[in-house]
Amino acid sequence: MTVDAARSPVVVGIGAGGPGGDALDWGAAEAAARGSPLRLVHAVPTRLVVDPWGLAPPGDGPRSAGPLVEAALRRARTVAPDVEVSGHVLLGGPAAVLAQQSRAAALLVLGDGREAGSGGGWPAGVLRARLATRSACPVVVVRTRPPVPEAPTAPRVVVGVDAGRSCVAALGFALGAAAQRGVPLVVVHAWAEDAPADLEGVCAAPAVVEAEARKTLDAVLDRWCPRSPAVPVHRRTVHGTPAAALLAASRGAALVVVGCRGHGPLRTWLSGSVSRAVARSASCPVAVVGADCTVPPGSSTARLPGRRATPGG
């Protein structure tokens, strides 16, 4: 199916606790910046109850969700009055409903509560982890802002990269986000001491490992990052784990972008640990971009050379 880039919506999952909070505000503002429609989605898990006559589905689930979605619509229109906004109550589990919605979306936005579910859904962390690997578009997690703001820092978009191709989609998304916001892009690559290579415990000196990390970062950017005078790119190699490096860089950032790769329970658990840790604890919105995520042609996300673009849907 061909997706019209101008009509690809920003989808926001609306939870049972209220109209969406910071995640809804962020999604509405992002839709306005992109010139995209905003689609608010609340999932009602299907249930069967036993009555004297047999099995029958309860009839008030979707109706009871109506006022919640209406409140979310009012808030979204206040934040972005010029954006086309629609609200939808859909039957199904939150993970399945939102994964299906992502197939035609430009972006899927989640809060730090129980997104899109009206009881009986997945815990927030599990839901985000499942969607990060099942979503056909990038997933942005917007945590509730702390009551006391941090000290102001230079606005920027931060992205974490490694030596593999799994970072290509994340790097492209980050470039587009930085260009859209008119801010620099900070590219972070973490490194740690080399493990001993033989029985005598001999390993490379930290200075050598750090130099290799710089070469790795340069090689990734030279291959995958198109040179754009509109987006200043700052390279940063950091000693430590990838999650710790990105969490430190997230302080005061406009957005942190992290890649997520792999399918299947074991690979998802192993490869998704960085994205889960960053989405759970970062002090700014976090975009989790799967290696297989697709973006409709003509969207604001930058294209990287060598990666085949496939319309979502």
Buried (B, 14 or more C-beta within 10 A) or exposed (E): EEBEBEEBBBBBBBBBBBBBBBBBBBBBBBBBBBEBBBBBBBBBBEEEEEEEEEEEEEEEBBEEBEEBBEBBBEBBBEBBEEBEBEBBBBBBBBBBBBBBBBBBBBBBBBBBBBBBBBEEBBEBEEBBBBBBBBBBBBBBBBBEBEEEEEEEEEBBBBBBBBEEBBBBBBBBBBBBBBBBBEBBBBBBBBBEEBEEEEEEEEBBEEEEBBBBBBEBBEEBBEEBBEEEEEBEBEBBBBBEBBBBBBBBBBBBBBBBBBBBBBEEEEEBEEBBBBBBBBBBBBBBBBBBBBBBBBBBBEBBBBBBEEBEEBBBB
